[in-house]
Amino acid sequence: MKRFVVIVFLFSFISITAQQNQITKIWELTPEYSKTEKDHERKEFDNVGVYRYSDVTIPTLEFVKPQKANGSAVIVCPGGGYLRLAYQFEGEAVAKWFADKGISAFILKYRLPNDKFMTNKEIVPLSDAQKAIKYLRDNSEKYGIKKDRIGIIGFSAGGHLAATASTLFMNEVIPNDEKTNLRPDFSILGYPVISMNEEITHTGSRNNLIGENPSQEMISRFSNELNVTGNTPPTFIIHATDDKTVVVENSLRYYDSCMRKGVPVTLHIFEKGGHGFAMKKKNLDEQWLFLLEKWLIEREIIVTN
């Protein structure tokens, strides 16, 4: 009963806070690759009141503003298997943590691959991530952020999106006449789907993103361990050994690729935690958030003086 009360309080607090946040459509007109101008978004609740979004057709950034901003910013990509967005824990709760550290946090409600609503569905999430990065860099003065301190964090399939944005930033899938730099300055991956290789991939994420019978070219294109370069941003990764949904081999391969290419990379693997533990398991949260904070301080993303 006590746990239920705490959860209800947390949900109420986040909901009230969210009502005060600025929400911006990242596409001024019809989003790139969209077949519709209508909002088909659905908000779904589970049996304890946790909500998620599906059928997103109008992507947005929700600005969680820190009381004392330090000039750094992060784009938050919730997971959900490219089928839905686990917005409450992997979006709002994470963004609040960053804001409490002085980092301007922007939750990206990205479109989920769906042939009904879009063309070229496999590049639509990436197009929204690139558009979000471009939007923040082009409007950095408005938000009081530094153009060279804009990072990205993602969990599960959102981790795949964050990794894709960190490896394929030279492959521009959005209009960019201003030649805005689309590379994140830092990358944080939580139990990420990394590979589309059927041996280790999360089948649901793969099927939803590139289809049930993808070509080898498509598999390689979206297997992020194959696309790391020396210019991939510094990366922080967390995963659990007992994750049965997205096996830890995903993070191990990305870590290895970063090491081989000389990319600054930190990997923390916990013995137990399962999948989707972020902002849900107090003991584990205390560990990985402590480690993340130290990493952010070392990289001068959190400014301590």
C-alpha positions as CSV (number, residue, x, y, z in Angstrom):
1,M,0.0,0.0,0.0
2,K,2.8,2.4,0.9
3,R,4.5,1.7,-2.5
4,F,1.2,2.5,-4.3
5,V,0.8,5.8,-2.4
6,V,4.4,6.8,-3.3
7,I,3.8,6.0,-7.0
8,V,0.5,7.9,-7.0
9,F,2.3,10.9,-5.4
10,L,5.1,10.7,-8.0
11,F,2.6,10.5,-10.9
12,S,0.7,13.5,-9.5
13,F,3.8,15.6,-9.0
14,I,5.1,14.8,-12.5
15,S,1.7,15.5,-14.1
16,I,1.4,18.9,-12.3
17,T,5.0,19.8,-13.3
18,A,4.4,18.8,-16.9
19,Q,1.4,21.1,-17.2
20,Q,3.8,24.0,-16.6
21,N,6.4,23.0,-19.2
22,Q,6.7,24.6,-22.6
23,I,5.8,22.1,-25.4
24,T,7.0,23.0,-29.0
25,K,6.2,21.3,-32.3
26,I,9.6,20.7,-33.9
27,W,8.3,20.9,-37.4
28,E,6.7,24.2,-38.4
29,L,4.6,22.6,-41.1
30,T,3.8,19.0,-41.9
31,P,6.5,16.8,-40.5
32,E,9.0,15.3,-43.0
33,Y,7.8,11.9,-44.5
34,S,4.4,12.3,-43.0
35,K,1.2,11.3,-44.8
36,T,-1.1,13.2,-42.5
37,E,-1.4,16.6,-40.8
38,K,-3.7,15.3,-38.1
39,D,-2.8,14.4,-34.6
40,H,-3.4,10.6,-34.2
41,E,-1.6,10.3,-30.8
42,R,-3.1,8.0,-28.2
43,K,-2.4,8.1,-24.5
44,E,-2.5,4.7,-22.8
45,F,-2.6,3.8,-19.1
46,D,-1.5,0.5,-17.5
47,N,-3.1,-1.0,-14.4
48,V,-1.2,1.2,-12.0
49,G,-1.8,4.4,-13.9
50,V,1.5,4.7,-15.8
51,Y,0.9,6.3,-19.1
52,R,2.5,5.8,-22.5
53,Y,2.0,7.3,-26.0
54,S,1.4,5.6,-29.3
55,D,0.5,6.6,-32.8
56,V,2.5,9.9,-32.5
57,T,2.2,11.9,-35.7
58,I,3.1,15.4,-34.4
59,P,6.5,15.2,-32.7
60,T,7.2,17.7,-30.0
61,L,9.9,18.8,-27.5
62,E,8.8,19.3,-23.9
63,F,11.1,21.7,-22.1
64,V,11.8,20.9,-18.5
65,K,13.5,24.1,-17.4
66,P,16.0,24.1,-14.6
67,Q,15.8,26.7,-11.8
68,K,19.4,27.6,-12.4
69,A,20.6,26.7,-16.0
70,N,24.2,26.0,-16.6
71,G,24.1,26.2,-20.4
72,S,24.0,22.4,-21.1
73,A,21.1,20.7,-22.7
74,V,19.9,17.1,-23.2
75,I,17.3,15.6,-25.5
76,V,15.5,12.7,-23.8
77,C,14.3,9.8,-25.9
78,P,11.9,7.4,-24.1
79,G,11.9,3.7,-25.1
80,G,9.0,1.4,-26.0
81,G,10.1,-0.9,-28.8
82,Y,9.4,1.7,-31.5
83,L,5.7,0.9,-30.8
84,R,5.0,3.3,-27.9
85,L,6.8,5.8,-25.8
86,A,7.4,5.1,-22.0
87,Y,7.0,8.8,-21.5
88,Q,6.5,9.0,-17.7
89,F,9.6,7.3,-16.3
90,E,12.0,7.4,-19.2
91,G,10.9,10.8,-20.2
92,E,9.5,13.1,-17.5
93,A,11.3,11.6,-14.5
94,V,14.6,11.5,-16.3
95,A,14.2,15.1,-17.6
96,K,13.4,16.3,-14.1
97,W,16.7,14.7,-12.8
98,F,18.7,16.6,-15.4
99,A,16.9,19.9,-14.7
100,D,17.6,19.5,-11.0
101,K,21.3,19.4,-12.0
102,G,21.1,22.6,-14.0
103,I,20.8,21.0,-17.4
104,S,18.0,22.1,-19.7
105,A,16.1,18.9,-20.6
106,F,13.9,18.4,-23.6
107,I,11.7,15.3,-23.9
108,L,11.4,14.3,-27.5
109,K,8.0,12.8,-28.3
110,Y,9.2,11.2,-31.6
111,R,7.1,9.6,-34.2
112,L,6.9,5.8,-34.1
113,P,7.4,3.9,-37.4
114,N,4.1,3.3,-39.0
115,D,3.4,2.8,-42.7
116,K,-0.2,4.1,-42.2
117,F,1.0,7.5,-41.2
118,M,4.4,8.0,-43.0
119,T,6.7,7.1,-45.8
120,N,10.2,5.7,-45.3
121,K,9.2,4.8,-41.7
122,E,12.7,3.5,-40.9
123,I,14.2,7.0,-40.9
124,V,11.3,8.9,-39.3
125,P,12.5,8.6,-35.7
126,L,16.0,9.7,-36.8
127,S,14.5,12.6,-38.7
128,D,12.8,13.8,-35.5
129,A,16.0,13.4,-33.5
130,Q,18.0,15.3,-36.0
131,K,15.3,18.0,-36.2
132,A,15.3,18.3,-32.4
133,I,19.1,18.8,-32.4
134,K,18.9,21.3,-35.2
135,Y,16.0,23.2,-33.5
136,L,18.0,23.5,-30.3
137,R,21.2,24.6,-32.0
138,D,19.3,27.1,-34.2
139,N,17.4,28.5,-31.1
140,S,20.2,28.2,-28.5
141,E,20.0,31.8,-27.5
142,K,16.3,31.6,-26.9
143,Y,16.8,28.7,-24.4
144,G,20.1,30.0,-22.9
145,I,22.0,26.9,-23.9
146,K,25.5,26.4,-25.4
147,K,25.6,25.1,-29.0
148,D,28.5,22.8,-28.1
149,R,26.8,21.3,-25.0
150,I,23.7,19.6,-26.5
151,G,23.6,15.9,-25.8
152,I,21.1,13.0,-26.1
153,I,19.9,10.3,-23.8
154,G,17.7,7.3,-24.7
155,F,16.5,4.1,-23.2
156,S,15.9,0.7,-24.9
157,A,14.5,1.6,-28.4
158,G,15.0,5.2,-27.4
159,G,18.6,4.2,-26.8
160,H,18.8,2.9,-30.3
161,L,17.5,6.2,-31.6
162,A,20.1,8.1,-29.5
163,A,22.9,5.8,-30.8
164,T,21.7,6.2,-34.3
165,A,21.7,10.0,-33.9
166,S,25.2,9.6,-32.6
167,T,26.5,7.6,-35.5
168,L,24.5,8.7,-38.5
169,F,24.6,12.5,-38.0
170,M,26.5,12.9,-41.3
171,N,23.6,11.1,-43.0
172,E,21.2,14.0,-43.0
173,V,17.6,12.9,-43.4
174,I,16.1,16.3,-42.8
175,P,16.3,19.6,-44.8
176,N,19.3,21.5,-43.4
177,D,20.0,24.5,-45.7
178,E,21.7,26.3,-42.8
179,K,24.2,23.4,-42.5
180,T,23.5,23.1,-38.8
181,N,25.7,20.6,-37.0
182,L,23.5,17.6,-36.2
183,R,26.1,15.7,-34.0
184,P,25.2,15.4,-30.3
185,D,28.0,16.6,-28.1
186,F,27.5,13.6,-25.7
187,S,25.5,10.4,-25.7
188,I,23.9,8.5,-22.8
189,L,22.4,5.0,-23.5
190,G,20.3,3.1,-21.1
191,Y,19.9,-0.6,-21.8
192,P,19.9,0.3,-25.5
193,V,18.9,-1.7,-28.5
194,I,22.0,-1.3,-30.6
195,S,22.1,-4.0,-33.2
196,M,19.6,-5.2,-35.8
197,N,21.6,-8.5,-36.1
198,E,19.0,-11.2,-35.4
199,E,21.3,-13.0,-33.0
200,I,21.2,-10.2,-30.4
201,T,18.6,-7.7,-31.5
202,H,15.3,-6.9,-29.8
203,T,12.9,-8.5,-32.3
204,G,10.0,-6.1,-31.7
205,S,12.1,-3.0,-32.2
206,R,13.7,-4.4,-35.3
207,N,10.4,-5.5,-36.8
208,N,8.7,-2.1,-36.0
209,L,11.6,-0.1,-37.4
210,I,12.9,-2.0,-40.5
211,G,10.3,-4.7,-41.0
212,E,10.2,-8.5,-40.5
213,N,12.3,-9.2,-43.6
214,P,14.8,-6.4,-43.9
215,S,17.6,-6.4,-46.5
216,Q,21.2,-6.9,-45.3
217,E,21.8,-3.3,-46.3
218,M,19.0,-2.1,-44.0
219,I,20.3,-4.3,-41.1
220,S,23.8,-2.9,-41.4
221,R,22.5,0.7,-41.7
222,F,20.7,0.5,-38.4
223,S,23.2,-1.7,-36.5
224,N,24.9,1.1,-34.6
225,E,27.9,-1.0,-33.6
226,L,28.9,-1.1,-37.3
227,N,28.6,2.7,-37.7
228,V,30.8,4.1,-34.9
229,T,33.5,6.5,-36.1
230,G,36.2,8.5,-34.4
231,N,33.7,11.4,-34.4
232,T,31.0,9.6,-32.5
233,P,30.4,11.6,-29.3
234,P,31.6,10.6,-25.8
235,T,29.3,7.9,-24.6
236,F,28.0,6.7,-21.2
237,I,26.2,3.3,-21.2
238,I,24.3,1.4,-18.5
239,H,22.8,-2.1,-18.8
240,A,22.0,-5.1,-16.6
241,T,23.4,-8.6,-17.0
242,D,20.0,-10.2,-16.4
243,D,18.2,-8.1,-19.1
244,K,16.1,-10.7,-21.0
245,T,14.5,-8.2,-23.3
246,V,17.5,-6.4,-24.7
247,V,20.5,-8.6,-24.1
248,V,23.6,-6.9,-22.7
249,E,25.6,-8.0,-25.8
250,N,24.1,-4.9,-27.5
251,S,26.0,-2.6,-25.1
252,L,29.1,-4.7,-25.1
253,R,29.4,-4.5,-28.9
254,Y,28.8,-0.7,-29.0
255,Y,31.4,-0.3,-26.2
256,D,33.9,-2.4,-28.1
257,S,33.3,-0.4,-31.3
258,C,33.8,2.9,-29.5
259,M,37.0,1.6,-27.9
260,R,38.3,0.5,-31.3
261,K,37.6,3.9,-32.8
262,G,39.1,5.9,-30.0
263,V,35.7,7.3,-28.7
264,P,35.7,8.2,-25.0
265,V,33.2,5.6,-23.6
266,T,32.1,4.4,-20.2
267,L,30.1,1.3,-19.6
268,H,28.5,0.2,-16.3
269,I,26.9,-3.3,-16.2
270,F,24.9,-4.2,-13.2
271,E,24.4,-7.8,-12.1
272,K,20.6,-7.5,-11.6
273,G,18.1,-5.0,-12.8
274,G,16.3,-6.6,-15.7
275,H,15.0,-4.3,-18.4
276,G,13.5,-0.8,-18.1
277,F,14.8,-0.2,-14.6
278,A,15.4,3.6,-15.0
279,M,13.7,5.7,-12.4
280,K,11.8,2.6,-11.0
281,K,14.3,0.8,-8.8
282,K,15.6,3.1,-6.0
283,N,18.8,1.1,-5.1
284,L,19.8,0.8,-8.8
285,D,18.8,4.4,-9.6
286,E,21.1,5.6,-6.8
287,Q,24.0,3.8,-8.3
288,W,23.7,4.7,-12.0
289,L,22.6,8.3,-11.4
290,F,25.6,8.8,-9.1
291,L,27.9,7.4,-11.7
292,L,26.2,9.5,-14.5
293,E,26.5,12.7,-12.4
294,K,30.2,12.1,-11.9
295,W,30.7,11.5,-15.6
296,L,28.8,14.6,-16.5
297,I,30.9,16.6,-14.1
298,E,34.1,15.2,-15.6
299,R,33.0,16.2,-19.0
300,E,32.0,19.7,-17.7
301,I,28.4,19.2,-18.7
302,I,27.4,19.7,-15.1
303,V,29.3,22.8,-13.9
304,T,30.1,22.7,-10.2
305,N,31.6,26.2,-9.7
